[in-house]
Amino acid sequence: QVQLVESGGGLVQPGGSLRLSCAASGTFFSFYAMGWYRQAPGKQRELVATISRRGAPNYADSVKGRFTISREDAKNTVYLEMGSLKPEDTATYYCNGERIPGGSVYWGQGTQVTVSS
């Protein structure tokens, strides 16, 4: 059973920074492409960033230049460094893992990020 557990969310002022972490257990982490998604109230879940098994990142246009995704396979952990935060970044952030190859997809329970003064 694969488990993904996010941490690091909270309340931050506009322009501030946060680092989210997602720890995986019950699997060979290096076989997974990982990603971060977010969902704001009343909106659909959307892609924030992904990182391939080899560490190649991909970002939504709305976060390019502000967010950085990284992974540390030795710790079974993926990170999302968020900077220059805006109120519109407020959402629940979810960690995602997809087995490559294989296609199995797993989700974490989410962590709340609120950007407000």
Secondary structure in CASP SS format (residue, H / E / C, confidence):
PFRMAT SS
TARGET T0000
AUTHOR 0000-0000-0000
METHOD secondary structure of the structure
MODEL  1
Q C 1.00
V C 1.00
Q E 1.00
L E 1.00
V E 1.00
E E 1.00
S E 1.00
G C 1.00
G C 1.00
G E 1.00
L E 1.00
V E 1.00
Q C 1.00
P C 1.00
G C 1.00
G C 1.00
S C 1.00
L E 1.00
R E 1.00
L E 1.00
S E 1.00
C E 1.00
A E 1.00
A E 1.00
S E 1.00
G C 1.00
T C 1.00
F C 1.00
F H 1.00
S H 1.00
F H 1.00
Y E 1.00
A E 1.00
M E 1.00
G E 1.00
W E 1.00
Y E 1.00
R E 1.00
Q E 1.00
A C 1.00
P C 1.00
G C 1.00
K C 1.00
Q C 1.00
R C 1.00
E E 1.00
L E 1.00
V E 1.00
A E 1.00
T E 1.00
I E 1.00
S C 1.00
R C 1.00
R C 1.00
G C 1.00
A C 1.00
P E 1.00
N E 1.00
Y E 1.00
A C 1.00
D C 1.00
S C 1.00
V C 1.00
K C 1.00
G C 1.00
R C 1.00
F E 1.00
T E 1.00
I E 1.00
S E 1.00
R E 1.00
E E 1.00
D H 1.00
A H 1.00
K H 1.00
N C 1.00
T E 1.00
V E 1.00
Y E 1.00
L E 1.00
E E 1.00
M E 1.00
G C 1.00
S C 1.00
L C 1.00
K C 1.00
P H 1.00
E H 1.00
D H 1.00
T C 1.00
A E 1.00
T E 1.00
Y E 1.00
Y E 1.00
C E 1.00
N E 1.00
G E 1.00
E E 1.00
R E 1.00
I C 1.00
P C 1.00
G C 1.00
G C 1.00
S C 1.00
V E 1.00
Y E 1.00
W E 1.00
G C 1.00
Q C 1.00
G C 1.00
T E 1.00
Q E 1.00
V E 1.00
T E 1.00
V E 1.00
S C 1.00
S C 1.00
END
